[in-house]
């Protein structure tokens, strides 16, 4: 289940499935594109928020059920 959730997050961010060929590499721009920074920030937030919310939900359920 954990790997499925990770795969779902990566597929929603459109990270999976891209294997570049050698001729696809071009010189990198001096500054990264703003959309690249936003995508990386969204990925970091998702990776931190999803497990945190899952742990919070388990603790909350445990408190209220026992």
DARAFEN-V484085 format. One record per pair of residues at least 12 apart in sequence whose ideal C-beta (glycine too) atoms are under 7 Angstrom apart, sorted by the first residue. I is the first residue (numbers start at 0). J is the second residue. D is the distance in whole Angstrom. If there is no record, write none. Layout:
<<I;J;D> <I;J;D>>
//
This chain:
<<4;49;7> <8;45;5> <8;49;7> <12;38;6> <12;41;7> <12;42;6>>
//
